[in-house]
Amino acid sequence: MSDERPFVVTAQPEGLHHRKLLLILLTALLVVCLSLGIVTVWIGGRLHVRTSIHGHAPDTISRVYRTLIRSTHQTRDLDAREQRDLDSYRWVDKPRGIVRIPIDRAFELMVQREKKGGVPLR
């Protein structure tokens, strides 16, 4: 005969322990909320931004904003001057006969000169 024991099946209760499960879930939720609160306070204290008395943006942001505005205005002014130079006639060197003419007119003159077989302008 063999010394093997017979396989015995034991019945386990089918119901879950709802109270234990609920207690575990509530404890986990409490730990997560406390952790988030602690991290928020810790990061919030490190990222404190000094604002002016009136609650506006900090001075450094205001300076950056003013610099960007100034730069934008300077760029617009430069673009307007360059466009005016491209679209206007004026003397560059009157004694030598050098003039500035609008760029569109300069292209027309170059094309006319090429068609006549002349030397292209430089």
RAURMO-V980230 format. One line per field, one symbol per residue. psi: psi as a letter, one per 30 degrees, with the letter a starting at -180 (. if undefined). A space follows every 50 residues. Layout:
psi: ???
This chain:
psi: llgkkkkkkkklkfkljeeeeeeeeeeeeeeeeeeeeeeeeeeeefgkkk lleggalleeeeeeeeeeeeeeeeeeeeeeeeeeefglklkejeefgklk lkeeeeeeeeeeeeefglkkl.
